Amino acid sequence: MNSARYKFYHIHGVDFRDYIDTFFSNKEDMIYGEDSLKFPMAHLHYQFSSGQIAGTLLIDISIGSVLHQLFFASNCFKEIVVLKFNEKCIMELTRWLHDRTGAFDWTHASAAAVELEGKR
């Protein structure tokens, strides 16, 4: 078996921008949109809006530079700490947070969250 074609992410690193572009973007040809974005967001909305989840501090340990799950959590928690295991993840989230050039556009995810909540 030739191991040259395999990528070991703990050694070679992960291209998190490619990851979010593939699974979370708003592209017309995105085949994973329902599975990776819409379905989880609907269930997260249901869980967070049920009133059974609340607190003062949430620690988010999600993979990559994703943040769609935090749209609903922000209504239930006063503070949210986002932990990432890689500098590239932190850099990507910092770009989005400070609205810098080249940041991933999460507008479609925030619009879906607003639609689920029934707000404008």
KOLKOL-390061 format. One line per field, with one value per atom (N, C-alpha, C): residue number from 1; residue in one letter; atom name; y, z negated, x negated. Coordinates in steps of 0.2 Angstrom, whole numbers. Layout:
! residues N
seq (NUM|...)
type (a|...)
atom (CA|...)
c2 (Y|...)
c3 (Z|...)
c1 (X|...)
END
This chain:
! residues 120
seq (1|1|1|2|2|2|3|3|3|4|4|4|5|5|5|6|6|6|7|7|7|8|8|8|9|9|9|10|10|10|11|11|11|12|12|12|13|13|13|14|14|14|15|15|15|16|16|16|17|17|17|18|18|18|19|19|19|20|20|20|21|21|21|22|22|22|23|23|23|24|24|24|25|25|25|26|26|26|27|27|27|28|28|28|29|29|29|30|30|30|31|31|31|32|32|32|33|33|33|34|34|34|35|35|35|36|36|36|37|37|37|38|38|38|39|39|39|40|40|40|41|41|41|42|42|42|43|43|43|44|44|44|45|45|45|46|46|46|47|47|47|48|48|48|49|49|49|50|50|50|51|51|51|52|52|52|53|53|53|54|54|54|55|55|55|56|56|56|57|57|57|58|58|58|59|59|59|60|60|60|61|61|61|62|62|62|63|63|63|64|64|64|65|65|65|66|66|66|67|67|67|68|68|68|69|69|69|70|70|70|71|71|71|72|72|72|73|73|73|74|74|74|75|75|75|76|76|76|77|77|77|78|78|78|79|79|79|80|80|80|81|81|81|82|82|82|83|83|83|84|84|84|85|85|85|86|86|86|87|87|87|88|88|88|89|89|89|90|90|90|91|91|91|92|92|92|93|93|93|94|94|94|95|95|95|96|96|96|97|97|97|98|98|98|99|99|99|100|100|100|101|101|101|102|102|102|103|103|103|104|104|104|105|105|105|106|106|106|107|107|107|108|108|108|109|109|109|110|110|110|111|111|111|112|112|112|113|113|113|114|114|114|115|115|115|116|116|116|117|117|117|118|118|118|119|119|119|120|120|120)
type (m|m|m|n|n|n|s|s|s|a|a|a|r|r|r|y|y|y|k|k|k|f|f|f|y|y|y|h|h|h|i|i|i|h|h|h|g|g|g|v|v|v|d|d|d|f|f|f|r|r|r|d|d|d|y|y|y|i|i|i|d|d|d|t|t|t|f|f|f|f|f|f|s|s|s|n|n|n|k|k|k|e|e|e|d|d|d|m|m|m|i|i|i|y|y|y|g|g|g|e|e|e|d|d|d|s|s|s|l|l|l|k|k|k|f|f|f|p|p|p|m|m|m|a|a|a|h|h|h|l|l|l|h|h|h|y|y|y|q|q|q|f|f|f|s|s|s|s|s|s|g|g|g|q|q|q|i|i|i|a|a|a|g|g|g|t|t|t|l|l|l|l|l|l|i|i|i|d|d|d|i|i|i|s|s|s|i|i|i|g|g|g|s|s|s|v|v|v|l|l|l|h|h|h|q|q|q|l|l|l|f|f|f|f|f|f|a|a|a|s|s|s|n|n|n|c|c|c|f|f|f|k|k|k|e|e|e|i|i|i|v|v|v|v|v|v|l|l|l|k|k|k|f|f|f|n|n|n|e|e|e|k|k|k|c|c|c|i|i|i|m|m|m|e|e|e|l|l|l|t|t|t|r|r|r|w|w|w|l|l|l|h|h|h|d|d|d|r|r|r|t|t|t|g|g|g|a|a|a|f|f|f|d|d|d|w|w|w|t|t|t|h|h|h|a|a|a|s|s|s|a|a|a|a|a|a|a|a|a|v|v|v|e|e|e|l|l|l|e|e|e|g|g|g|k|k|k|r|r|r)
atom (N|CA|C|N|CA|C|N|CA|C|N|CA|C|N|CA|C|N|CA|C|N|CA|C|N|CA|C|N|CA|C|N|CA|C|N|CA|C|N|CA|C|N|CA|C|N|CA|C|N|CA|C|N|CA|C|N|CA|C|N|CA|C|N|CA|C|N|CA|C|N|CA|C|N|CA|C|N|CA|C|N|CA|C|N|CA|C|N|CA|C|N|CA|C|N|CA|C|N|CA|C|N|CA|C|N|CA|C|N|CA|C|N|CA|C|N|CA|C|N|CA|C|N|CA|C|N|CA|C|N|CA|C|N|CA|C|N|CA|C|N|CA|C|N|CA|C|N|CA|C|N|CA|C|N|CA|C|N|CA|C|N|CA|C|N|CA|C|N|CA|C|N|CA|C|N|CA|C|N|CA|C|N|CA|C|N|CA|C|N|CA|C|N|CA|C|N|CA|C|N|CA|C|N|CA|C|N|CA|C|N|CA|C|N|CA|C|N|CA|C|N|CA|C|N|CA|C|N|CA|C|N|CA|C|N|CA|C|N|CA|C|N|CA|C|N|CA|C|N|CA|C|N|CA|C|N|CA|C|N|CA|C|N|CA|C|N|CA|C|N|CA|C|N|CA|C|N|CA|C|N|CA|C|N|CA|C|N|CA|C|N|CA|C|N|CA|C|N|CA|C|N|CA|C|N|CA|C|N|CA|C|N|CA|C|N|CA|C|N|CA|C|N|CA|C|N|CA|C|N|CA|C|N|CA|C|N|CA|C|N|CA|C|N|CA|C|N|CA|C|N|CA|C|N|CA|C|N|CA|C|N|CA|C|N|CA|C|N|CA|C|N|CA|C|N|CA|C|N|CA|C|N|CA|C|N|CA|C|N|CA|C|N|CA|C|N|CA|C|N|CA|C|N|CA|C|N|CA|C|N|CA|C|N|CA|C|N|CA|C)
c2 (-6|0|6|11|17|22|24|29|36|37|44|48|44|48|50|47|49|55|59|65|64|65|65|72|73|80|83|78|81|82|80|81|87|86|90|96|96|102|101|106|106|113|113|119|120|124|125|130|134|138|134|129|124|120|118|114|118|125|128|130|131|132|126|120|114|113|113|111|116|122|127|134|133|139|140|145|147|146|141|140|136|137|134|126|124|117|114|117|114|108|102|96|94|98|96|101|106|111|109|104|102|98|94|89|93|98|101|108|111|118|118|116|117|113|106|101|103|103|105|111|116|123|122|118|117|114|109|105|110|113|118|123|126|131|128|121|118|117|115|113|120|125|131|135|134|138|134|128|124|127|131|133|129|123|118|119|123|124|132|133|140|140|146|147|153|154|160|159|153|152|146|147|141|141|135|134|130|133|129|126|120|116|113|116|114|113|109|108|114|115|120|127|131|138|140|135|135|139|143|146|147|143|143|141|137|134|140|145|150|155|155|160|159|153|151|151|149|149|156|161|168|170|167|170|166|161|158|158|161|162|169|171|178|178|173|173|166|167|161|161|156|155|150|152|148|146|139|136|133|134|131|128|123|119|122|126|128|136|139|146|148|143|145|146|142|142|149|151|157|163|163|168|169|163|164|167|165|168|175|177|184|188|186|189|191|186|186|191|191|195|202|204|211|213|209|211|213|208|210|207|209|207|199|196|188|184|187|183|179|173|169|172|172|176|171|172|168|171|176|179|174|169|164|160|159|155|160|166|171|172|172|173|167|161|155|155|157|157|162|168|173|170|167|164|159|154|149|153|158|162|166|167|171|178|181|188|190|197|200|201)
c3 (0|0|0|5|5|1|-4|-9|-7|-1|1|3|5|7|1|-5|-11|-15|-18|-21|-28|-32|-40|-42|-44|-46|-52|-57|-62|-60|-55|-52|-47|-42|-36|-37|-42|-43|-39|-40|-37|-34|-28|-25|-27|-32|-35|-30|-27|-22|-17|-14|-9|-13|-19|-23|-23|-25|-26|-19|-14|-7|-4|-6|-4|-7|-14|-17|-20|-20|-23|-18|-12|-8|-5|-2|1|8|11|18|20|27|30|30|31|32|26|20|14|12|12|11|4|0|-7|-12|-8|-12|-17|-15|-19|-25|-24|-29|-34|-31|-36|-38|-36|-38|-40|-35|-37|-42|-41|-46|-53|-54|-61|-64|-59|-62|-64|-61|-63|-70|-71|-77|-83|-81|-86|-88|-84|-85|-90|-88|-92|-99|-100|-107|-111|-108|-111|-113|-109|-110|-114|-116|-121|-128|-129|-136|-141|-139|-143|-143|-139|-138|-140|-145|-147|-152|-152|-157|-156|-159|-159|-154|-154|-150|-146|-139|-134|-132|-132|-129|-122|-117|-110|-108|-107|-104|-98|-93|-86|-82|-77|-72|-67|-65|-60|-62|-57|-58|-57|-59|-59|-65|-64|-69|-69|-64|-63|-70|-73|-80|-85|-84|-89|-89|-83|-82|-87|-88|-93|-100|-101|-108|-111|-106|-109|-112|-111|-114|-121|-123|-129|-134|-132|-136|-136|-141|-142|-139|-140|-137|-134|-128|-124|-123|-124|-123|-118|-112|-107|-107|-107|-107|-101|-98|-92|-93|-89|-90|-85|-81|-76|-75|-73|-72|-66|-61|-55|-56|-61|-62|-66|-70|-74|-69|-65|-60|-55|-53|-49|-53|-59|-63|-65|-66|-67|-61|-55|-49|-49|-50|-50|-56|-62|-67|-66|-63|-62|-55|-51|-44|-40|-40|-35|-28|-24|-17|-17|-13|-12|-17|-22|-27|-24|-27|-24|-25|-21|-21|-24|-31|-34|-34|-29|-28|-27|-23|-22|-28|-33|-39|-44|-44|-49|-46|-40|-37|-39|-38|-40|-47|-52|-59|-60|-57|-58|-55|-50|-47|-52|-55|-60|-66|-68|-74|-73|-66|-64|-66|-65|-66|-60|-60|-54|-55)
c1 (-4|0|-4|-3|-7|-4|-8|-6|-7|-10|-12|-5|0|6|11|9|13|10|15|13|14|9|9|10|16|18|14|12|8|1|-1|-8|-8|-4|-3|1|5|9|16|21|27|28|31|33|40|41|48|52|49|53|56|52|55|60|60|65|71|71|77|80|76|78|82|79|82|89|89|95|100|98|102|103|101|102|109|110|117|117|113|112|118|120|125|124|118|116|114|116|114|118|115|119|120|116|117|121|124|127|132|136|142|139|134|131|126|123|118|120|125|127|134|139|146|149|148|150|147|141|138|141|142|144|151|155|162|163|158|158|155|150|147|152|156|161|166|169|174|171|165|162|161|158|157|164|169|175|179|178|182|182|177|176|172|171|167|160|157|150|149|145|144|138|135|130|126|120|117|111|108|102|103|101|101|94|91|85|86|84|85|79|79|73|75|76|78|72|73|68|68|62|61|63|64|66|74|78|85|88|93|96|104|107|114|118|115|118|118|114|114|120|123|128|134|136|141|138|132|130|129|128|127|133|139|145|146|142|143|137|132|126|123|121|118|111|107|100|99|96|94|86|83|76|75|72|70|63|62|56|54|49|47|40|38|32|26|28|23|23|18|17|21|21|25|33|35|42|43|39|40|39|34|34|40|43|49|55|55|61|60|53|52|53|52|53|61|65|72|74|72|74|73|67|65|67|71|73|67|62|56|57|53|54|52|55|54|57|61|65|70|71|77|83|88|94|99|101|106|113|114|121|126|125|131|132|127|129|132|130|134|141|142|149|153|150|154|156|151|153|158|158|163|170|170|176|179|175|177|180|177|179|186|187|193|192|186|184|182|181|178|171)
END
